[in-house]
């Protein structure tokens, strides 16, 4: 059965269910003649397990990043040093997989020869505040590692835990054990249960010869001045700490380094016109979208935005509670990964989270979301400029 007129078909391996009427339509009939925009609220993606494995690659925003496209802050020598060390780490992952069986003598006869493990730690941890380019460097490491893409995996902590949930622990170990490298972005140190689960998984993978690289957020109550805590990370991954080398990356949020302030929110009418004039745009009332996100697992937020060229939101306001705020953080990350412009009316993005939230244990997540949404809002401003006038 084909898709209804005006509704896009789901990409291969991804299915959508219509779970609510379009919030754009709920705003009333529009005098704009362009086709109606899509609605995120009308999508509930179903993602099969095999797609979860195949999609463990750097997100689209980081397709083309490399070590030589990272622009170190000249006032932060730790950034240049991190590039050098990571490039050497990637080069050291070439050759035979370290977990391959012991080699025998000439023609396979004689006693097995002892396996020589690569010198140095088999893991690196990128320790730094939001916006210093940790994900850029992590993706560059993935690209620079001399192995086929199918033998390298890249994903967020949420995506990795979802993979374990979909495949089961033992099958996940078997699936990833033949990999050369596993990169984990945004390791969730504030989730003790999942941290123990993933720590156990990483222990199995290290034993199988898989190299590891990770970034993380900060534990509640461990909020330094714009920094992550490498000691907390190493403690939380328990017996794996000796396998990791911590790389400190100092600096300010590059997304706003020398850039103008984020644009002020637009009117509902401006946002609606831009949504109708932009092919592939979505249009949703912000409160309805927040409600819809509560019914979609955060691991599927990337699939939720599949094929969306711009996200247009009306009635943006402060989020009502912490659970909602954390879901919004995940959506902001997925939109940023995919370079999806965001256009909004209502409250500015720096008013999304309450003062209590911005001083609590998830402070850095919320500041990262504000930073990323602000960057996407700069791109969204162009949609209003391009929309036809009255």
C-alpha positions in Angstrom: 0.0 0.0 0.0 1.4 3.4 -0.9 1.6 6.4 1.3 -1.3 8.8 1.5 -1.0 11.8 -0.8 1.3 14.4 0.7 2.8 12.0 3.2 6.4 10.9 2.7 7.3 7.2 2.6 9.5 5.9 5.4 13.1 5.1 4.5 14.1 1.5 4.1 14.0 -0.4 7.4 11.9 2.3 9.2 8.1 2.3 9.6 5.9 5.2 10.9 2.5 5.0 12.5 0.2 8.0 12.5 -0.6 8.5 16.2 -2.2 11.9 16.2 -3.5 14.5 13.8 -1.1 17.2 12.6 -0.6 19.9 15.1 -0.1 22.2 12.1 -3.6 21.3 11.0 -4.9 22.0 14.5 -3.9 25.6 14.1 -6.6 26.1 11.6 -6.8 26.4 7.8 -4.0 28.3 6.2 -4.3 30.8 3.3 -0.9 29.6 2.1 -1.1 27.7 -1.1 2.0 25.6 -0.6 1.5 21.9 0.5 1.0 21.4 4.2 4.2 20.8 6.2 4.7 17.5 8.0 4.1 17.0 11.8 6.5 15.3 14.2 3.4 14.6 16.4 2.0 12.5 13.6 5.0 10.1 13.6 5.8 7.1 15.8 8.9 5.4 14.3 9.4 1.7 14.7 13.1 0.8 14.3 14.2 -2.9 13.8 17.2 -4.2 15.7 19.3 -4.7 12.6 19.0 -1.1 11.7 20.2 -0.1 15.1 23.5 -1.9 14.4 23.9 -0.6 10.9 23.3 3.0 12.0 26.1 3.0 14.6 28.1 5.4 12.6 28.9 9.1 13.1 25.7 11.2 12.5 25.3 13.3 9.3 26.7 16.4 10.9 30.0 14.6 11.4 30.2 12.7 8.0 33.0 14.9 6.7 34.8 15.8 9.9 38.5 14.8 10.2 41.3 15.7 12.5 42.5 18.3 9.9 39.1 20.0 9.9 39.1 20.5 13.7 40.1 24.1 14.3 41.9 24.3 17.7 41.6 27.4 19.7 45.1 29.0 19.6 44.7 29.9 23.3 44.0 26.3 24.3 47.1 24.1 23.6 45.3 21.1 25.0 43.1 21.0 21.9 46.1 20.7 19.6 47.6 18.1 21.8 44.4 16.0 21.8 44.4 15.9 18.0 48.0 14.6 18.0 47.3 11.9 20.6 44.1 10.8 19.0 45.7 10.5 15.5 48.4 8.3 17.0 45.8 6.2 18.8 43.9 5.7 15.5 47.1 4.7 13.7 47.9 2.2 16.4 44.6 0.3 15.7 45.8 -1.0 12.3 46.9 -4.5 11.6 45.4 -7.7 12.8 42.6 -7.7 15.3 44.2 -8.1 18.8 41.7 -10.8 19.8 42.6 -13.1 16.9 43.7 -16.5 18.2 47.3 -17.3 19.0 49.5 -17.8 15.9 51.4 -21.0 15.4 54.7 -21.5 13.8 55.6 -22.0 10.2 52.8 -23.8 8.2 50.7 -23.7 11.4 52.8 -26.3 13.1 54.4 -26.1 16.5 53.4 -24.3 19.7 51.1 -21.3 19.4 53.0 -18.0 19.5 52.1 -15.7 22.3 49.8 -12.9 21.2 51.3 -9.4 21.6 48.7 -6.9 22.7 49.2 -3.3 21.5 51.2 -1.2 23.9 49.4 1.5 26.0 45.8 1.9 27.0 43.0 0.4 24.8 40.7 3.3 25.5 40.6 7.1 25.5 38.3 9.4 27.4 37.8 13.0 26.1 37.4 15.2 29.2 36.1 18.7 28.5 33.1 21.1 28.7 30.3 21.3 26.2 31.1 23.0 22.9 34.9 22.3 22.8 34.5 19.8 19.9 34.6 16.4 21.7 32.1 14.8 19.3 34.1 16.2 16.4 37.2 14.6 17.7 35.4 11.3 18.5 34.0 11.1 15.0 37.4 12.0 13.5 38.9 9.1 15.5 36.3 6.8 14.0 37.1 8.0 10.4 40.8 7.8 11.0 40.8 4.2 12.3 42.1 1.9 9.6 39.2 -0.5 9.5 36.1 -1.1 7.4 33.1 0.9 8.6 31.4 -2.4 9.5 34.2 -3.0 12.0 33.8 0.3 13.7 30.8 1.5 15.8 29.8 5.0 16.9 26.8 5.9 19.0 25.5 7.7 22.1 25.1 6.0 25.4 21.4 5.9 24.9 21.8 4.2 21.5 24.1 1.6 23.0 21.8 0.8 25.9 18.9 0.5 23.4 20.9 -1.9 21.3 21.4 -4.1 24.4 17.7 -3.9 25.0 16.9 -4.9 21.4 19.5 -7.7 21.0 20.1 -8.9 24.5 23.4 -8.6 26.4 25.1 -11.7 25.0 24.1 -11.1 21.4 25.4 -7.5 21.7 28.7 -8.8 23.0 28.9 -11.2 20.0 27.9 -8.5 17.5 30.5 -6.0 18.6 33.3 -8.3 19.7 34.8 -8.4 16.2 34.9 -4.6 15.9 38.2 -2.7 15.9 36.7 0.4 17.7 33.7 1.4 19.7 33.0 5.1 20.2 30.5 6.2 22.9 29.4 9.8 22.9 27.6 11.3 26.0 28.3 8.5 28.4 25.4 8.9 30.9 27.2 8.9 34.3 23.9 10.1 35.9 22.2 6.8 35.3 23.8 4.3 37.7 21.9 1.2 36.5 22.7 1.7 32.8 26.3 2.7 33.7 26.8 -0.7 35.4 25.2 -2.5 32.4 27.4 -0.7 29.9 30.5 -1.1 32.0 30.0 -4.8 32.0 29.5 -4.7 28.3 32.7 -2.7 27.8 34.6 -5.1 30.0 33.6 -8.0 27.7 34.5 -6.0 24.6 37.9 -5.0 25.9 38.7 -8.6 26.7 37.7 -9.4 23.0 40.3 -6.8 21.8 37.9 -3.9 21.0 39.4 -0.4 21.5 37.2 2.1 23.2 36.7 5.9 23.1 34.2 7.9 25.1 33.0 11.3 26.1 30.6 11.8 29.0 28.4 14.2 31.0 28.9 15.0 34.6 27.5 13.2 37.7 25.0 15.2 39.8 26.7 17.2 42.4 30.0 17.2 40.5 29.6 20.4 38.6 32.9 22.0 37.9 33.4 25.3 36.1 32.2 24.2 32.7 34.1 20.9 32.9 33.5 17.2 33.0 35.0 15.0 35.6 37.4 12.4 34.3 37.8 10.9 37.9 34.1 10.4 38.1 34.0 8.7 34.7 36.9 6.4 35.5 35.4 5.4 38.8 32.0 4.7 37.3 33.4 2.3 34.7 34.9 0.3 37.6 37.6 -2.1 36.6 38.1 -0.5 33.2 39.8 2.6 34.4 43.3 1.3 33.8 42.3 0.8 30.1 41.6 4.5 29.5 43.8 7.4 28.9 42.1 10.7 29.8 42.6 13.6 27.5 41.7 17.0 28.9 40.3 19.4 26.3 39.9 23.0 27.5 38.1 25.8 25.8 34.9 27.8 25.3 31.8 26.7 23.4 33.0 26.9 19.7 29.4 27.3 18.5 29.3 30.8 19.8 32.9 31.8 19.4 32.8 35.0 17.5 29.2 34.5 16.3 26.3 36.9 16.7 23.6 36.3 19.4 20.8 33.9 18.6 17.9 35.5 16.8 14.8 36.5 18.8 11.8 34.3 18.4 9.5 35.0 15.5 5.7 35.3 15.4 3.4 32.4 14.9 2.5 33.7 11.5 6.2 34.0 10.4 6.9 30.5 11.6 3.8 29.1 9.9 4.6 30.8 6.6 8.2 29.6 6.6 7.0 26.0 7.3 4.7 26.1 4.4 7.3 27.6 2.1 10.1 25.2 3.1 10.0 21.7 1.4 10.4 19.0 3.9 9.7 21.2 7.0 7.6 20.1 10.0 5.3 22.3 11.9 4.2 21.6 15.5 2.9 23.4 18.5 5.7 23.1 21.1 3.4 21.9 24.0 1.9 19.2 21.7 5.4 18.0 20.6 6.6 17.7 24.2 3.5 15.6 25.0 4.2 13.4 22.0 7.9 12.9 23.0 6.7 11.3 26.2 5.2 8.5 24.1 8.3 7.9 21.9 11.4 6.3 23.4 14.4 8.7 23.2 16.4 6.1 21.3 14.0 6.7 18.4 14.2 10.5 18.2 16.7 10.3 15.4 14.3 8.1 13.4 11.5 10.6 14.4 13.2 13.3 12.5 14.2 11.2 9.4 13.7 13.2 6.2 12.8 16.4 8.0 14.6 19.4 6.5 13.6 22.0 9.1 11.7 22.0 12.4 9.2 24.8 12.9 7.7 25.3 16.4 5.0 27.6 17.6 4.2 28.5 21.2 7.6 27.6 22.7 7.6 28.0 26.4 9.5 26.8 29.5 9.4 23.0 29.9 7.2 22.0 32.9 9.3 19.4 34.6 12.7 17.6 34.5 11.5 14.4 32.7 10.2 16.6 29.9 13.4 18.6 29.9 15.6 15.6 29.5 13.6 14.3 26.6 14.0 17.7 24.9 17.7 17.5 25.4 17.8 14.2 23.5 15.7 15.7 20.7 18.0 18.8 20.5 21.0 16.4 20.2 19.5 14.5 17.4 18.5 17.6 15.5 22.0 19.1 15.9 23.6 15.8 14.7 21.5 16.0 11.6 22.0 19.8 11.0 18.2 20.4 11.0 17.4 24.1 11.3 15.0 25.1 14.0 12.5 28.1 13.7 10.4 29.0 16.7 7.9 31.5 18.1 7.2 32.1 21.8 10.0 32.2 24.4 13.7 32.3 23.4 15.7 29.1 23.9 17.6 30.4 26.8 14.4 30.5 28.8 13.5 26.8 28.2 14.8 25.6 31.5 14.1 27.0 35.0 16.8 28.4 37.3 16.4 25.3 39.5 17.1 23.1 36.5 20.1 25.2 35.4 21.6 24.8 38.9 20.9 21.2 39.4 22.5 17.9 38.6 21.7 18.0 34.9 22.9 21.5 34.4 25.4 20.7 31.7 22.9 18.8 29.6 20.6 21.8 29.6 23.3 24.2 28.7 24.4 21.9 25.9 20.8 21.8 24.6 20.5 25.6 24.7 23.9 25.9 22.9 22.8 23.5 20.2 19.3 24.9 19.7 20.8 28.4 19.5 23.1 27.3 16.7 20.2 25.7 14.9 18.1 28.8 15.4 20.7 30.8 13.5 20.2 28.5 10.5 16.4 28.7 11.0 16.4 32.5 10.6 17.2 32.0 6.9 13.9 30.2 6.4 12.0 33.4 7.4 14.2 35.5 5.1 13.5 33.1 2.2 9.7 32.9 2.8 7.5 35.0 0.4 6.1 38.2 1.8 2.5 39.2 1.9 
